[in-house]
């Protein structure tokens, strides 16, 4: 590896004499591929610049030149680069970089470097809270724990606020959209009115430089409180899928990027992520959103990881199956988990069967690879829906 200072001494100090337009390609980020084959999202100079400058519009991200940020997410993913590293560089903050996420290494780095800002995925926050050595480290320097990449299970979020204090802020988006919504620190309330507590389940609201609609299959707006596909529009959205014109045409229509996520908007503009369209289970004609069942399973004290999928069922078309990883030293039976869900959900939503795994495959950013898990249950079927 070449020394950075010696490397830059070998070249003239002037900026390269190259003109760059806002529509020039700056980067191609590949989606995580949790529900299918990854696609290359093309981001331009304009979209990355818009993402970098977002902290100026979002006081709750609380990122400034005098901050010291810790980055533990991979740079090939938008969570580590566009959503974190570029924003840190844009404000002129100091960046401490770890090669990978490790509980002890991250906690030591926070304590040693007086880290004020960190961006994680929910799975990393849960791992920190479960880590036996957590309370041995001084984490008082932290001003902001931003989390992204996936919604955090409600019970885990409440636990995180109790553990770390009112310093959590959620930014939710996709590889294709970059940040779509921000849930402020003030919205992470454990005490408040019914409406305020309900917002804990939301992904927040779009920043003022972005728009979100909830749409039906024809792209028309749904009524407030009614589930539909989330469509986003902002300068941060990708321009196309790399060399996939048909996929691009399906995804970007009339200037709106259709995310494939199912969501609800309330009367105050807060967005509630229900599920991926591809993760919706149709059993006996009823729509069942896997995330709703997963959120209940994560409330069980023995559950470490939960993935809910639909599997072929001759009578119902699909039936609900839960794939569970238990916490070390903890026990739970299939009947116990099914009964646990039955007490908290409409009966038709509860898992019909439960399989236990020692571990489940995950992406580099901690998302469970449902497509990979689902495959063995659909062997012999020509399509992945019944």
Buried (B, 14 or more C-beta within 10 A) or exposed (E): EEEEEEEEEEEEEEEEEEEEEEEEEBBBBBBBBBBEEEBBBBBBBBBBBBBBBBBEEBEBBBBEEEBBBBBBBBBEBBBBBBBBBBBBEBBEBBBBBBEEBBBEEBBBBBBEBEBBBBBBBBBBBBBBBBBEEBEEBEBEBBBBBBBBBBBBBBBBBBBBBEBBBEBBBBBBBBBBBBBBBBBBBEBBBEEEEEEEEEBBBBBBBBBEBBBBBBBEEEBEEBEEEEBBBBBBBBBBBBBBBBEBEEBBEEBBEEEBBBBBBBBBBBEEEBBBBBBBBBBBBBBEEEEBBBBBBBBBBBBBEBBBBBBBBBBBBEEBBBBBBBBBBBBEEEEBEBEEBBEBBBEBBEEEBBBBBBBEEEEBBBBBBBBBBBBEBBEEBBEEEEEBEB
